[in-house]
Amino acid sequence: MAAEPEVLEELRRLRARVAHVTGALAATSDGLVLAHDTAAVEPEGVAALTAAALGVARSMADATGRGAFRELLVRGEDGYVATYAAGPAAVLTVLAGGRTNVGRLHLEARRSGARVGELVSGALGRAEQG
């Protein structure tokens, strides 16, 4: 995808802005990795799991009348996995340690998700024209 270097740069900026973030990836809603900045996890596996969790989260939001999917947060013993909508076709998944300020994570990741969504939508629009 033409936007991959810009998406990767946004992932790196997110990691720099939020302490204890250990990785980030952008993927299509169906689990195709667009860009990743992860060292300790296999990005394709995380993207596939994100797609599965996204399906459940969308169904839950719909079934409970909460509107369109915006974000999902999983807290484990050693930290967080957070997934954010990134436009209509992509998602941003962020891995963070247990000492992460979750409010700061949400603030910055929402901004990054919006930026990734813009980049992906722009690249898809250019691909359709070309």
The first five atom37 places (N, CA, C, CB, O) and aatype in JSON, in Angstrom:
{
  "aatype": [12, 0, 0, 6, 14, 6, 19, 10, 6, 6, 10, 1, 1, 10, 1, 0, 1, 19, 0, 8, 19, 16, 7, 0, 10, 0, 0, 16, 15, 3, 7, 10, 19, 10, 0, 8, 3, 16, 0, 0, 19, 6, 14, 6, 7, 19, 0, 0, 10, 16, 0, 0, 0, 10, 7, 19, 0, 1, 15, 12, 0, 3, 0, 16, 7, 1, 7, 0, 13, 1, 6, 10, 10, 19, 1, 7, 6, 3, 7, 18, 19, 0, 16, 18, 0, 0, 7, 14, 0, 0, 19, 10, 16, 19, 10, 0, 7, 7, 1, 16, 2, 19, 7, 1, 10, 8, 10, 6, 0, 1, 1, 15, 7, 0, 1, 19, 7, 6, 10, 19, 15, 7, 0, 10, 7, 1, 0, 6, 5, 7],
  "atom_mask": [
    [1, 1, 1, 1, 1],
    [1, 1, 1, 1, 1],
    [1, 1, 1, 1, 1],
    [1, 1, 1, 1, 1],
    [1, 1, 1, 1, 1],
    [1, 1, 1, 1, 1],
    [1, 1, 1, 1, 1],
    [1, 1, 1, 1, 1],
    [1, 1, 1, 1, 1],
    [1, 1, 1, 1, 1],
    [1, 1, 1, 1, 1],
    [1, 1, 1, 1, 1],
    [1, 1, 1, 1, 1],
    [1, 1, 1, 1, 1],
    [1, 1, 1, 1, 1],
    [1, 1, 1, 1, 1],
    [1, 1, 1, 1, 1],
    [1, 1, 1, 1, 1],
    [1, 1, 1, 1, 1],
    [1, 1, 1, 1, 1],
    [1, 1, 1, 1, 1],
    [1, 1, 1, 1, 1],
    [1, 1, 1, 0, 1],
    [1, 1, 1, 1, 1],
    [1, 1, 1, 1, 1],
    [1, 1, 1, 1, 1],
    [1, 1, 1, 1, 1],
    [1, 1, 1, 1, 1],
    [1, 1, 1, 1, 1],
    [1, 1, 1, 1, 1],
    [1, 1, 1, 0, 1],
    [1, 1, 1, 1, 1],
    [1, 1, 1, 1, 1],
    [1, 1, 1, 1, 1],
    [1, 1, 1, 1, 1],
    [1, 1, 1, 1, 1],
    [1, 1, 1, 1, 1],
    [1, 1, 1, 1, 1],
    [1, 1, 1, 1, 1],
    [1, 1, 1, 1, 1],
    [1, 1, 1, 1, 1],
    [1, 1, 1, 1, 1],
    [1, 1, 1, 1, 1],
    [1, 1, 1, 1, 1],
    [1, 1, 1, 0, 1],
    [1, 1, 1, 1, 1],
    [1, 1, 1, 1, 1],
    [1, 1, 1, 1, 1],
    [1, 1, 1, 1, 1],
    [1, 1, 1, 1, 1],
    [1, 1, 1, 1, 1],
    [1, 1, 1, 1, 1],
    [1, 1, 1, 1, 1],
    [1, 1, 1, 1, 1],
    [1, 1, 1, 0, 1],
    [1, 1, 1, 1, 1],
    [1, 1, 1, 1, 1],
    [1, 1, 1, 1, 1],
    [1, 1, 1, 1, 1],
    [1, 1, 1, 1, 1],
    [1, 1, 1, 1, 1],
    [1, 1, 1, 1, 1],
    [1, 1, 1, 1, 1],
    [1, 1, 1, 1, 1],
    [1, 1, 1, 0, 1],
    [1, 1, 1, 1, 1],
    [1, 1, 1, 0, 1],
    [1, 1, 1, 1, 1],
    [1, 1, 1, 1, 1],
    [1, 1, 1, 1, 1],
    [1, 1, 1, 1, 1],
    [1, 1, 1, 1, 1],
    [1, 1, 1, 1, 1],
    [1, 1, 1, 1, 1],
    [1, 1, 1, 1, 1],
    [1, 1, 1, 0, 1],
    [1, 1, 1, 1, 1],
    [1, 1, 1, 1, 1],
    [1, 1, 1, 0, 1],
    [1, 1, 1, 1, 1],
    [1, 1, 1, 1, 1],
    [1, 1, 1, 1, 1],
    [1, 1, 1, 1, 1],
    [1, 1, 1, 1, 1],
    [1, 1, 1, 1, 1],
    [1, 1, 1, 1, 1],
    [1, 1, 1, 0, 1],
    [1, 1, 1, 1, 1],
    [1, 1, 1, 1, 1],
    [1, 1, 1, 1, 1],
    [1, 1, 1, 1, 1],
    [1, 1, 1, 1, 1],
    [1, 1, 1, 1, 1],
    [1, 1, 1, 1, 1],
    [1, 1, 1, 1, 1],
    [1, 1, 1, 1, 1],
    [1, 1, 1, 0, 1],
    [1, 1, 1, 0, 1],
    [1, 1, 1, 1, 1],
    [1, 1, 1, 1, 1],
    [1, 1, 1, 1, 1],
    [1, 1, 1, 1, 1],
    [1, 1, 1, 0, 1],
    [1, 1, 1, 1, 1],
    [1, 1, 1, 1, 1],
    [1, 1, 1, 1, 1],
    [1, 1, 1, 1, 1],
    [1, 1, 1, 1, 1],
    [1, 1, 1, 1, 1],
    [1, 1, 1, 1, 1],
    [1, 1, 1, 1, 1],
    [1, 1, 1, 1, 1],
    [1, 1, 1, 0, 1],
    [1, 1, 1, 1, 1],
    [1, 1, 1, 1, 1],
    [1, 1, 1, 1, 1],
    [1, 1, 1, 0, 1],
    [1, 1, 1, 1, 1],
    [1, 1, 1, 1, 1],
    [1, 1, 1, 1, 1],
    [1, 1, 1, 1, 1],
    [1, 1, 1, 0, 1],
    [1, 1, 1, 1, 1],
    [1, 1, 1, 1, 1],
    [1, 1, 1, 0, 1],
    [1, 1, 1, 1, 1],
    [1, 1, 1, 1, 1],
    [1, 1, 1, 1, 1],
    [1, 1, 1, 1, 1],
    [1, 1, 1, 0, 1]
  ],
  "atom_positions": [
    [[0.83, -1.17, 0.0], [0.0, 0.0, 0.0], [0.88, 1.24, 0.0], [-0.94, 0.0, 1.2], [1.91, 1.27, 0.66]],
    [[0.46, 2.25, -0.73], [1.25, 3.46, -0.88], [1.45, 4.2, 0.43], [0.61, 4.37, -1.88], [2.45, 4.9, 0.59]],
    [[0.52, 4.07, 1.37], [0.6, 4.82, 2.63], [1.43, 4.12, 3.7], [-0.79, 5.05, 3.16], [1.6, 4.66, 4.79]],
    [[1.97, 2.93, 3.41], [2.66, 2.16, 4.45], [3.77, 2.92, 5.16], [3.23, 0.92, 3.84], [3.81, 2.87, 6.39]],
    [[4.68, 3.62, 4.48], [5.73, 4.33, 5.22], [5.17, 5.41, 6.15], [6.71, 4.98, 4.24], [5.68, 5.61, 7.25]],
    [[4.11, 6.08, 5.72], [3.5, 7.11, 6.56], [2.78, 6.5, 7.75], [2.54, 7.97, 5.74], [2.81, 7.04, 8.85]],
    [[2.12, 5.36, 7.53], [1.44, 4.66, 8.62], [2.48, 4.18, 9.63], [0.59, 3.47, 8.08], [2.29, 4.34, 10.84]],
    [[3.56, 3.61, 9.17], [4.63, 3.15, 10.06], [5.19, 4.32, 10.87], [5.76, 2.48, 9.26], [5.45, 4.17, 12.06]],
    [[5.38, 5.45, 10.24], [5.88, 6.62, 10.96], [4.89, 7.06, 12.04], [6.15, 7.79, 9.98], [5.31, 7.46, 13.13]],
    [[3.6, 7.0, 11.77], [2.6, 7.34, 12.78], [2.65, 6.36, 13.95], [1.19, 7.34, 12.16], [2.51, 6.77, 15.11]],
    [[2.86, 5.08, 13.67], [2.98, 4.09, 14.75], [4.2, 4.4, 15.62], [3.1, 2.66, 14.16], [4.12, 4.3, 16.85]],
    [[5.28, 4.77, 15.01], [6.5, 5.11, 15.76], [6.3, 6.37, 16.6], [7.69, 5.31, 14.8], [6.77, 6.45, 17.74]],
    [[5.6, 7.35, 16.04], [5.31, 8.58, 16.81], [4.44, 8.26, 18.02], [4.62, 9.64, 15.91], [4.64, 8.81, 19.1]],
    [[3.46, 7.38, 17.84], [2.6, 6.98, 18.96], [3.44, 6.35, 20.07], [1.5, 6.0, 18.49], [3.28, 6.68, 21.24]],
    [[4.32, 5.45, 19.7], [5.19, 4.79, 20.71], [6.05, 5.81, 21.43], [6.09, 3.73, 20.04], [6.33, 5.67, 22.62]],
    [[6.48, 6.84, 20.73], [7.32, 7.86, 21.35], [6.5, 8.76, 22.29], [7.99, 8.71, 20.27], [7.04, 9.27, 23.27]],
    [[5.23, 8.94, 22.01], [4.39, 9.84, 22.81], [3.84, 9.2, 24.08], [3.24, 10.33, 21.99], [3.5, 9.91, 25.02]],
    [[3.75, 7.88, 24.12], [3.12, 7.21, 25.27], [4.12, 6.25, 25.92], [1.83, 6.45, 24.84], [4.58, 5.3, 25.29]],
    [[4.44, 6.53, 27.17], [5.37, 5.68, 27.9], [4.8, 4.27, 28.06], [5.69, 6.28, 29.29], [3.6, 4.1, 28.26]],
    [[5.65, 3.3, 27.97], [5.34, 1.89, 28.19], [4.59, 1.23, 27.04], [4.55, 1.74, 29.43], [4.14, 0.09, 27.18]],
    [[4.43, 1.92, 25.91], [3.86, 1.25, 24.74], [4.97, 0.41, 24.14], [3.27, 2.28, 23.69], [6.05, 0.91, 23.86]],
    [[4.69, -0.88, 23.94], [5.71, -1.81, 23.48], [5.54, -2.22, 22.02], [5.7, -3.03, 24.34], [6.42, -2.87, 21.45]],
    [[4.43, -1.84, 21.43], [4.23, -2.18, 20.03], [2.93, -1.6, 19.51], [0.0, 0.0, 0.0], [2.03, -1.26, 20.28]],
    [[2.85, -1.49, 18.2], [1.63, -0.99, 17.56], [1.57, -1.55, 16.15], [1.59, 0.57, 17.54], [2.6, -1.75, 15.5]],
    [[0.35, -1.81, 15.69], [0.2, -2.24, 14.31], [-1.1, -1.7, 13.75], [0.24, -3.77, 14.19], [-2.08, -1.51, 14.47]],
    [[-1.08, -1.48, 12.46], [-2.27, -1.08, 11.72], [-2.61, -2.23, 10.79], [-2.05, 0.27, 10.92], [-1.73, -2.82, 10.16]],
    [[-3.89, -2.54, 10.72], [-4.34, -3.67, 9.9], [-5.68, -3.34, 9.29], [-4.42, -4.96, 10.74], [-6.39, -2.45, 9.76]],
    [[-6.02, -4.05, 8.24], [-7.36, -3.93, 7.69], [-8.32, -4.59, 8.68], [-7.47, -4.59, 6.27], [-7.91, -5.37, 9.54]],
    [[-9.58, -4.28, 8.54], [-10.59, -4.83, 9.44], [-10.68, -6.35, 9.34], [-11.95, -4.23, 9.13], [-11.15, -7.01, 10.27]],
    [[-10.22, -6.91, 8.23], [-10.26, -8.36, 8.07], [-8.93, -9.04, 8.4], [-10.67, -8.71, 6.66], [-8.77, -10.24, 8.15]],
    [[-7.97, -8.3, 8.95], [-6.76, -8.92, 9.5], [-5.5, -8.87, 8.67], [0.0, 0.0, 0.0], [-4.54, -9.56, 8.99]],
    [[-5.44, -8.08, 7.61], [-4.24, -7.93, 6.8], [-3.36, -6.82, 7.4], [-4.6, -7.63, 5.32], [-3.82, -5.69, 7.55]],
    [[-2.11, -7.14, 7.72], [-1.2, -6.15, 8.3], [-0.87, -5.08, 7.26], [0.09, -6.82, 8.82], [-0.47, -5.39, 6.14]],
    [[-1.05, -3.82, 7.65], [-0.68, -2.7, 6.79], [0.7, -2.17, 7.14], [-1.72, -1.57, 6.9], [1.5, -1.84, 6.26]],
    [[0.98, -2.09, 8.45], [2.29, -1.65, 8.94], [2.37, -2.07, 10.4], [2.49, -0.08, 8.78], [1.35, -2.17, 11.09]],
    [[3.59, -2.31, 10.88], [3.74, -2.68, 12.28], [5.06, -2.19, 12.83], [3.63, -4.18, 12.46], [6.06, -2.08, 12.12]],
    [[5.03, -1.91, 14.12], [6.21, -1.54, 14.88], [6.16, -2.4, 16.15], [6.26, 0.02, 15.21], [5.92, -1.9, 17.25]],
    [[6.41, -3.68, 15.96], [6.34, -4.65, 17.06], [7.61, -5.48, 17.04], [5.07, -5.57, 16.95], [8.13, -5.82, 15.97]],
    [[8.09, -5.8, 18.21], [9.3, -6.63, 18.27], [9.03, -7.97, 18.92], [10.4, -5.89, 19.04], [9.57, -8.99, 18.48]],
    [[8.22, -7.99, 19.94], [8.06, -9.2, 20.75], [6.89, -10.08, 20.33], [7.89, -8.83, 22.18], [6.69, -11.15, 20.9]],
    [[6.1, -9.64, 19.34], [4.95, -10.43, 18.91], [4.97, -10.58, 17.39], [3.62, -9.78, 19.37], [5.6, -9.79, 16.69]],
    [[4.28, -11.58, 16.92], [4.18, -11.84, 15.49], [3.0, -11.02, 14.94], [4.0, -13.37, 15.19], [1.86, -11.31, 15.3]],
    [[3.25, -10.02, 14.09], [2.19, -9.09, 13.69], [1.02, -9.75, 12.95], [2.78, -8.04, 12.82], [-0.12, -9.33, 13.13]],
    [[1.28, -10.75, 12.13], [0.19, -11.38, 11.39], [-0.78, -12.07, 12.33], [0.75, -12.39, 10.37], [-2.0, -12.02, 12.13]],
    [[-0.25, -12.72, 13.36], [-1.1, -13.37, 14.35], [-1.93, -12.37, 15.14], [0.0, 0.0, 0.0], [-3.12, -12.59, 15.38]],
    [[-1.3, -11.27, 15.55], [-2.03, -10.23, 16.29], [-3.1, -9.61, 15.4], [-1.06, -9.15, 16.81], [-4.2, -9.33, 15.87]],
    [[-2.79, -9.38, 14.13], [-3.78, -8.8, 13.22], [-4.97, -9.75, 13.03], [-3.14, -8.49, 11.85], [-6.11, -9.3, 12.98]],
    [[-4.71, -11.04, 12.93], [-5.79, -12.01, 12.78], [-6.66, -12.05, 14.04], [-5.23, -13.41, 12.48], [-7.89, -12.09, 13.95]],
    [[-6.03, -12.04, 15.21], [-6.79, -12.01, 16.46], [-7.57, -10.71, 16.6], [-5.85, -12.19, 17.65], [-8.69, -10.71, 17.11]],
    [[-6.98, -9.61, 16.16], [-7.67, -8.32, 16.19], [-8.94, -8.39, 15.34], [-6.75, -7.2, 15.69], [-9.99, -7.9, 15.75]],
    [[-8.84, -8.98, 14.15], [-10.01, -9.09, 13.28], [-11.11, -9.9, 13.95], [-9.62, -9.73, 11.93], [-12.29, -9.55, 13.86]],
    [[-10.74, -10.99, 14.62], [-11.73, -11.81, 15.31], [-12.37, -11.04, 16.46], [-11.09, -13.11, 15.84], [-13.59, -11.05, 16.61]],
    [[-11.56, -10.36, 17.27], [-12.08, -9.58, 18.39], [-12.94, -8.42, 17.89], [-10.93, -9.04, 19.25], [-13.94, -8.06, 18.51]],
    [[-12.54, -7.84, 16.77], [-13.3, -6.74, 16.19], [-14.7, -7.19, 15.8], [-12.57, -6.18, 14.96], [-15.67, -6.46, 16.01]],
    [[-14.81, -8.38, 15.25], [-16.12, -8.91, 14.89], [-17.03, -9.04, 16.1], [0.0, 0.0, 0.0], [-18.2, -8.66, 16.04]],
    [[-16.49, -9.57, 17.19], [-17.27, -9.71, 18.42], [-17.61, -8.33, 19.0], [-16.48, -10.55, 19.46], [-18.75, -8.11, 19.42]],
    [[-16.65, -7.42, 19.03], [-16.88, -6.09, 19.58], [-17.95, -5.34, 18.77], [-15.57, -5.28, 19.59], [-18.81, -4.67, 19.35]],
    [[-17.91, -5.45, 17.46], [-18.93, -4.8, 16.63], [-20.31, -5.39, 16.91], [-18.59, -4.95, 15.13], [-21.29, -4.66, 17.03]],
    [[-20.39, -6.7, 17.03], [-21.66, -7.35, 17.32], [-22.19, -6.93, 18.68], [-21.51, -8.88, 17.26], [-23.39, -6.69, 18.84]],
    [[-21.31, -6.84, 19.67], [-21.73, -6.45, 21.0], [-22.23, -5.0, 21.03], [-20.57, -6.62, 21.99], [-23.25, -4.71, 21.64]],
    [[-21.5, -4.12, 20.36], [-21.92, -2.72, 20.31], [-23.28, -2.6, 19.61], [-20.87, -1.86, 19.58], [-24.14, -1.84, 20.05]],
    [[-23.45, -3.35, 18.54], [-24.71, -3.32, 17.79], [-25.86, -3.89, 18.63], [-24.57, -4.09, 16.47], [-26.94, -3.3, 18.7]],
    [[-25.63, -5.05, 19.24], [-26.68, -5.73, 20.01], [-27.13, -4.92, 21.22], [-26.19, -7.09, 20.46], [-28.27, -5.05, 21.66]],
    [[-26.25, -4.1, 21.75], [-26.59, -3.3, 22.93], [-26.95, -1.86, 22.59], [-25.45, -3.32, 23.91], [-27.14, -1.04, 23.48]],
    [[-27.04, -1.56, 21.3], [-27.42, -0.22, 20.88], [-26.4, 0.85, 21.19], [0.0, 0.0, 0.0], [-26.76, 1.99, 21.46]],
    [[-25.13, 0.49, 21.15], [-24.07, 1.46, 21.48], [-23.46, 2.14, 20.28], [-22.99, 0.78, 22.25], [-22.53, 2.93, 20.42]],
    [[-23.96, 1.86, 19.09], [-23.46, 2.51, 17.89], [-22.27, 1.79, 17.28], [0.0, 0.0, 0.0], [-21.96, 0.65, 17.62]],
    [[-21.62, 2.47, 16.38], [-20.5, 1.9, 15.64], [-19.3, 1.68, 16.57], [-20.1, 2.82, 14.46], [-19.11, 2.41, 17.54]],
    [[-18.5, 0.66, 16.25], [-17.3, 0.33, 17.01], [-16.34, 1.52, 17.04], [-16.6, -0.9, 16.42], [-16.12, 2.17, 16.02]],
    [[-15.79, 1.79, 18.21], [-14.77, 2.83, 18.36], [-13.47, 2.27, 18.94], [-15.29, 3.95, 19.26], [-12.38, 2.54, 18.43]],
    [[-13.59, 1.46, 20.03], [-12.37, 0.92, 20.63], [-12.67, -0.26, 21.53], [-11.65, 2.01, 21.43], [-13.8, -0.47, 21.97]],
    [[-11.63, -1.03, 21.77], [-11.7, -2.23, 22.61], [-10.44, -2.27, 23.45], [-11.86, -3.54, 21.74], [-9.34, -2.08, 22.93]],
    [[-10.59, -2.5, 24.76], [-9.44, -2.57, 25.66], [-9.46, -3.91, 26.38], [-9.45, -1.39, 26.67], [-10.46, -4.29, 26.99]],
    [[-8.33, -4.62, 26.31], [-8.15, -5.87, 27.04], [-7.02, -5.64, 28.04], [-7.83, -7.08, 26.07], [-5.93, -5.2, 27.68]],
    [[-7.3, -5.95, 29.29], [-6.28, -5.8, 30.33], [-5.87, -7.19, 30.81], [-6.8, -4.94, 31.52], [-6.69, -7.96, 31.29]],
    [[-4.59, -7.49, 30.67], [-4.04, -8.74, 31.17], [-3.17, -8.47, 32.38], [0.0, 0.0, 0.0], [-3.0, -7.32, 32.78]],
    [[-2.64, -9.51, 32.97], [-1.79, -9.36, 34.15], [-0.58, -8.48, 33.89], [-1.34, -10.71, 34.62], [-0.12, -7.78, 34.79]],
    [[-0.07, -8.51, 32.67], [1.16, -7.79, 32.36], [0.96, -6.58, 31.45], [2.13, -8.73, 31.72], [1.94, -6.04, 30.93]],
    [[-0.27, -6.16, 31.25], [-0.47, -4.97, 30.43], [-1.75, -4.99, 29.64], [0.0, 0.0, 0.0], [-2.7, -5.69, 29.97]],
    [[-1.75, -4.21, 28.57], [-2.96, -3.93, 27.81], [-2.78, -4.23, 26.32], [-3.36, -2.48, 28.0], [-1.68, -4.14, 25.76]],
    [[-3.89, -4.6, 25.71], [-4.01, -4.65, 24.26], [-5.21, -3.77, 23.95], [-4.17, -6.15, 23.7], [-6.32, -4.06, 24.4]],
    [[-5.0, -2.72, 23.19], [-6.09, -1.79, 22.87], [-6.23, -1.7, 21.36], [-5.82, -0.38, 23.48], [-5.24, -1.6, 20.63]],
    [[-7.46, -1.74, 20.9], [-7.75, -1.65, 19.47], [-8.68, -0.47, 19.24], [-8.37, -2.97, 18.92], [-9.67, -0.3, 19.95]],
    [[-8.36, 0.33, 18.23], [-9.11, 1.55, 17.93], [-9.52, 1.55, 16.46], [-8.26, 2.81, 18.26], [-8.77, 1.08, 15.6]],
    [[-10.7, 2.06, 16.19], [-11.13, 2.24, 14.82], [-10.16, 3.21, 14.14], [-12.6, 2.76, 14.74], [-9.74, 4.2, 14.73]],
    [[-9.82, 2.9, 12.89], [-8.94, 3.77, 12.1], [-9.61, 3.98, 10.74], [-7.49, 3.15, 11.94], [-9.16, 3.45, 9.72]],
    [[-10.68, 4.74, 10.75], [-11.45, 4.93, 9.54], [-12.34, 3.72, 9.29], [0.0, 0.0, 0.0], [-12.44, 2.84, 10.14]],
    [[-12.98, 3.69, 8.14], [-13.93, 2.61, 7.86], [-13.28, 1.27, 7.48], [-14.83, 3.02, 6.76], [-13.95, 0.24, 7.52]],
    [[-12.0, 1.28, 7.13], [-11.39, 0.06, 6.58], [-10.24, -0.5, 7.4], [-10.91, 0.33, 5.21], [-9.69, -1.55, 7.05]],
    [[-9.85, 0.17, 8.49], [-8.65, -0.26, 9.21], [-8.83, -0.13, 10.72], [-7.45, 0.56, 8.76], [-9.76, 0.51, 11.21]],
    [[-7.9, -0.76, 11.44], [-7.85, -0.67, 12.89], [-6.41, -0.47, 13.33], [-8.46, -1.94, 13.56], [-5.46, -0.83, 12.63]],
    [[-6.26, 0.1, 14.5], [-4.97, 0.31, 15.13], [-4.96, -0.52, 16.41], [-4.7, 1.83, 15.43], [-5.85, -0.36, 17.25]],
    [[-3.99, -1.39, 16.57], [-3.85, -2.18, 17.79], [-2.55, -1.79, 18.48], [-3.88, -3.71, 17.49], [-1.49, -1.74, 17.85]],
    [[-2.66, -1.5, 19.77], [-1.52, -1.02, 20.55], [-1.28, -1.96, 21.72], [-1.77, 0.43, 21.06], [-2.22, -2.36, 22.41]],
    [[-0.03, -2.32, 21.94], [0.39, -3.16, 23.06], [1.09, -2.27, 24.07], [1.32, -4.33, 22.59], [1.98, -1.49, 23.72]],
    [[0.69, -2.39, 25.34], [1.26, -1.52, 26.36], [1.47, -2.28, 27.65], [0.37, -0.3, 26.6], [0.74, -3.21, 27.97]],
    [[2.48, -1.86, 28.39], [2.79, -2.47, 29.68], [1.79, -2.07, 30.75], [0.0, 0.0, 0.0], [0.99, -1.16, 30.57]],
    [[1.86, -2.76, 31.87], [0.93, -2.53, 32.96], [1.04, -1.18, 33.63], [0.0, 0.0, 0.0], [0.1, -0.74, 34.3]],
    [[2.15, -0.5, 33.46], [2.33, 0.83, 34.07], [1.89, 1.96, 33.16], [3.78, 1.02, 34.45], [2.06, 3.13, 33.5]],
    [[1.32, 1.63, 32.01], [0.86, 2.65, 31.06], [-0.26, 3.48, 31.66], [0.4, 1.99, 29.75], [-1.15, 2.95, 32.33]],
    [[-0.22, 4.77, 31.43], [-1.32, 5.65, 31.78], [-2.4, 5.43, 30.73], [-0.86, 7.18, 31.85], [-2.26, 5.87, 29.58]],
    [[-3.48, 4.75, 31.1], [-4.5, 4.35, 30.13], [-5.22, 5.56, 29.54], [-5.51, 3.42, 30.79], [-5.58, 5.55, 28.36]],
    [[-5.42, 6.6, 30.32], [-6.04, 7.82, 29.79], [-5.18, 8.42, 28.68], [0.0, 0.0, 0.0], [-5.69, 8.82, 27.63]],
    [[-3.9, 8.5, 28.92], [-2.97, 9.02, 27.91], [-2.95, 8.12, 26.68], [-1.54, 9.16, 28.5], [-2.93, 8.59, 25.55]],
    [[-2.95, 6.8, 26.92], [-2.99, 5.84, 25.83], [-4.21, 6.09, 24.95], [-2.99, 4.4, 26.36], [-4.1, 6.17, 23.73]],
    [[-5.39, 6.2, 25.57], [-6.6, 6.45, 24.8], [-6.5, 7.75, 24.0], [-7.83, 6.49, 25.72], [-6.81, 7.78, 22.81]],
    [[-6.08, 8.81, 24.65], [-5.98, 10.11, 23.99], [-5.09, 10.06, 22.76], [-5.45, 11.16, 24.95], [-5.49, 10.48, 21.67]],
    [[-3.9, 9.54, 22.93], [-2.93, 9.51, 21.83], [-3.29, 8.48, 20.76], [-1.55, 9.23, 22.38], [-3.12, 8.74, 19.57]],
    [[-3.77, 7.32, 21.18], [-4.11, 6.28, 20.2], [-5.33, 6.67, 19.38], [-4.36, 4.95, 20.9], [-5.41, 6.32, 18.2]],
    [[-6.28, 7.37, 19.97], [-7.43, 7.86, 19.19], [-6.95, 8.81, 18.1], [-8.45, 8.56, 20.1], [-7.42, 8.74, 16.96]],
    [[-6.02, 9.67, 18.44], [-5.46, 10.6, 17.44], [-4.73, 9.83, 16.35], [-4.5, 11.6, 18.12], [-4.89, 10.11, 15.16]],
    [[-3.92, 8.85, 16.76], [-3.18, 8.06, 15.78], [-4.13, 7.24, 14.92], [-2.18, 7.13, 16.48], [-3.92, 7.11, 13.71]],
    [[-5.18, 6.69, 15.51], [-6.17, 5.94, 14.75], [-6.82, 6.8, 13.68], [0.0, 0.0, 0.0], [-7.02, 6.36, 12.55]],
    [[-7.15, 8.04, 14.04], [-7.74, 8.95, 13.06], [-6.76, 9.23, 11.93], [-8.15, 10.27, 13.74], [-7.14, 9.25, 10.76]],
    [[-5.5, 9.43, 12.28], [-4.47, 9.7, 11.25], [-4.26, 8.49, 10.36], [-3.14, 10.11, 11.92], [-4.16, 8.63, 9.14]],
    [[-4.19, 7.31, 10.94], [-4.04, 6.09, 10.14], [-5.24, 5.92, 9.22], [-3.88, 4.84, 11.06], [-5.09, 5.56, 8.05]],
    [[-6.43, 6.19, 9.73], [-7.63, 6.1, 8.91], [-7.56, 7.04, 7.71], [0.0, 0.0, 0.0], [-7.94, 6.66, 6.6]],
    [[-7.09, 8.26, 7.92], [-6.93, 9.22, 6.82], [-5.93, 8.7, 5.79], [-6.48, 10.58, 7.36], [-6.18, 8.78, 4.58]],
    [[-4.81, 8.18, 6.26], [-3.78, 7.69, 5.35], [-4.28, 6.5, 4.53], [-2.53, 7.29, 6.14], [-4.06, 6.43, 3.32]],
    [[-4.96, 5.57, 5.19], [-5.47, 4.38, 4.5], [-6.56, 4.77, 3.5], [-6.01, 3.35, 5.51], [-6.56, 4.29, 2.37]],
    [[-7.48, 5.63, 3.92], [-8.55, 6.06, 3.01], [-7.98, 6.79, 1.8], [-9.55, 6.98, 3.75], [-8.44, 6.59, 0.68]],
    [[-6.97, 7.62, 2.03], [-6.33, 8.32, 0.92], [-5.66, 7.37, -0.05], [0.0, 0.0, 0.0], [-5.75, 7.54, -1.27]],
    [[-4.98, 6.36, 0.49], [-4.29, 5.38, -0.37], [-5.31, 4.56, -1.14], [-3.39, 4.44, 0.48], [-5.1, 4.27, -2.32]],
    [[-6.41, 4.17, -0.5], [-7.44, 3.4, -1.19], [-8.1, 4.23, -2.29], [-8.5, 2.91, -0.2], [-8.39, 3.72, -3.37]],
    [[-8.32, 5.51, -2.01], [-8.9, 6.39, -3.02], [-7.99, 6.55, -4.23], [0.0, 0.0, 0.0], [-8.46, 6.54, -5.36]],
    [[-6.69, 6.68, -3.98], [-5.74, 6.81, -5.09], [-5.68, 5.51, -5.89], [-4.35, 7.18, -4.58], [-5.55, 5.55, -7.11]],
    [[-5.76, 4.36, -5.2], [-5.72, 3.07, -5.89], [-6.94, 2.87, -6.8], [-5.64, 1.93, -4.88], [-6.83, 2.3, -7.88]],
    [[-8.09, 3.34, -6.33], [-9.31, 3.22, -7.13], [-9.26, 4.11, -8.37], [-10.54, 3.56, -6.29], [-9.82, 3.76, -9.41]],
    [[-8.6, 5.26, -8.26], [-8.5, 6.18, -9.39], [-7.51, 5.69, -10.42], [-8.1, 7.55, -8.91], [-7.66, 5.94, -11.61]],
    [[-6.48, 4.99, -9.96], [-5.38, 4.57, -10.83], [-5.64, 3.31, -11.49], [0.0, 0.0, 0.0], [-4.8, 2.84, -12.25]]
  ]
}
